[in-house]
């Protein structure tokens, strides 16, 4: 069932209205993930309302500094900026202390912790080690203005880590964390099943569901080339048809996926806090899509 209908369409059932309202709420204030590229702060300021939280990725090719610097710029411009702290890009506790001091001084109140790709450049190999170090430093008075710390979830697994190891790691991180963000996934059924497994494992953190925004094929390929993004062989093997749809002329639109997620979003017991939108370098197109989708939903439930 497609929820993006006009008010002139069929009279919706009570369940349909609940789904539409839940999806409208999720689209009203999603999280946007952006890349730390030149001009990104200006693009965000030009296209996004200040109520949208903005997370900034980190990559082994560029190091952690561009991520921290962009998050600082966005926070200074009034955005809720969330830098990704990649454990394998942090040199040592002194480097981490400096990062946390800068966050405190520049109005950054939230961080997102991941293991990151590549070999560790320093003392930390995974997100749990980094998360534990941040909590220790906070107890000593460092980074105390950081109020939330998020960690990643993997609805379709990880190419290098087994499912049980992922579950064990998540259970270890949960008591130290504030919320979960799922890695990008194009399968609503896989996301829903992963939520079930996560709750059964005893992890009850709020979950922000990761979806890819409106992506233009040509721009996607240019950005991927610039930042060195190449999907793993395992990802392509398991998701070849889904990835191929991203590269069709005209790009990808997330309407069908977010429609399919609306049922889970409408059930408070599921603990889905909202949507985390991967812009993949196309903030403007994704924001246009969001506003249009939100307008259609709003008309449909009034």
Secondary structure, DSSP 8 states (H G I E B T S, - for coil): ------TTS----HHHHHHHHHHHHHHHS-EEEE---TTHHHHHHHHS-TTSEEEE--BTTTBSHHHHHHHHHHHHTT--EEEEEEGGG--SHHHHHHHHHHHHHTT--EEEEE--SSS-SSS--SHHHHHHHHHHHHHTTSSTT--EEEEEE-TT--SSS-HHHHHHHHHHHHTT-SEEEE---S-HHHHHHHHHHHHHTT---EEEEEEE--B-HHHHHHHHHHHT----HHHHHHHHHHHHHHTSTT-B--HHHHHHHHHHHT-GGG-EEEEEEE-TT-HHHHHHHHHHHHHHHHHHH-
